[in-house]
Amino acid sequence: MVEECQNEQQQNFDALTEAQKGNAKIGGKKIGKIEHLVAILTPAAQWRRLYDPFRIAGAIVLFIFIIYTVHQLNQQNKQLNEMRLKMAESLKSVQAMVVAELENGNFSMAAHEEEQTKLEELKHLWEKINQFELELKGMKQIAIVVAELEEHKQSNANKFFEIELKNDKLEKYQKGQQLNISFLLKLGIINRWDSDDCHDKLALIGPERWIVQRNGDNSEGWSSVLAESRILDNPFGISYFEVKIVEKTGGLLIGLAKARMPLDKHVGDHEGTYAYSSLGNLWGHEVAGCLHTDKGRPYSEGKLEFEKGDVVGCGLKNGQIIYALNEQRLDHRFHFS
């Protein structure tokens, strides 16, 4: 059948060729050249056209080109995949190296951090040890202070006990002395300052009135005070008293008076009075070489002066006045008449 189609196609092709040349015949008659040819494809012609060698060769070439292109694309894809694999492997390798380095670095950092942590712990521990040592030292010092305080406390307790004993003894002694003083005052054996014969610028201190104090300016003149009791006759032939100078801001005179005297004068300046002056003068004794005031009162110079803290004594012995300074009697004796 294929051969019949091919023969028919060949006949049609030959007829068409003759027609184009002007040799075509229809019904046994020759016709002219066909200017325009319209090809009418029969099924056989269509089949022939379908299997045209040029078309088949072109299709084959196109198919080969497509296969080649696909092959090249596959090769390129393969190469790209290989490159991708290599890049991936390289990347993995680099990542592995980086990770390894990072791990090594992290390990080093971790070790460093651990070391730093240990150092910090050691430092903190050392600070605690130092703080503990300081606290221990402070506790030792506190213990020492407490021990010293306990010792002082015990010592003070002992001292307080001793003071209490002394105060108790002193109180008993003072009570006994007060009785003795009262008794001796009645007998006239001891004496004290008389508040009735005391200048208004002088103050008598204490119930015993053994201390006298000057108030006011020394430029206001003299101020005197007399003893409460006169010197009694002593069967032993001597009567004596002492005065201690506690403070001194001006001239002082200590002596004897035969009778009452003006309180605005000093002892020794008035008639019938005798005294030892802080300037080292002896008043009221008429002796060879003595000096006299405008009023004619005698006084002698050149004796020992006395100051704060000194003890001045004055008394009578066998009708003669004697003076003493710090328990050392002066050489001169004066008649008391």
Sequence and secondary structure as in RCSB ss.txt:
>XXXX:A:sequence
MVEECQNEQQQNFDALTEAQKGNAKIGGKKIGKIEHLVAILTPAAQWRRLYDPFRIAGAIVLFIFIIYTVHQLNQ
QNKQLNEMRLKMAESLKSVQAMVVAELENGNFSMAAHEEEQTKLEELKHLWEKINQFELELKGMKQIAIVVAELE
EHKQSNANKFFEIELKNDKLEKYQKGQQLNISFLLKLGIINRWDSDDCHDKLALIGPERWIVQRNGDNSEGWSSV
LAESRILDNPFGISYFEVKIVEKTGGLLIGLAKARMPLDKHVGDHEGTYAYSSLGNLWGHEVAGCLHTDKGRPYS
EGKLEFEKGDVVGCGLKNGQIIYALNEQRLDHRFHFS
>XXXX:A:secstr
 HHHHHHHHHHHHHHHHHHHHT  EETTEE    SS      HHHHHHHHT HHHHHHHHHHHHHHHHHHHHHHH
HHHHHHHHHHHHHHHHHHHHHHHHHHHHHHHHHHHHHHHHHHHHHHHHHHHHHHHHHHHHHHHHHHHHHHHHHHH
HHHHHHHHHHHHHHHHHHHHHHHHHHHHHHHHHHHHHTSS  EEEEEE TTEEEETTTT EEEE S GGG    E
EESS     TTSEEEEEEE S  SS  EEEEESS   TTS TTTSTTEEEEETTS EES   TT EE TT  EEE
       TT EEEEEEETTEEEEEETTEE S  EE  
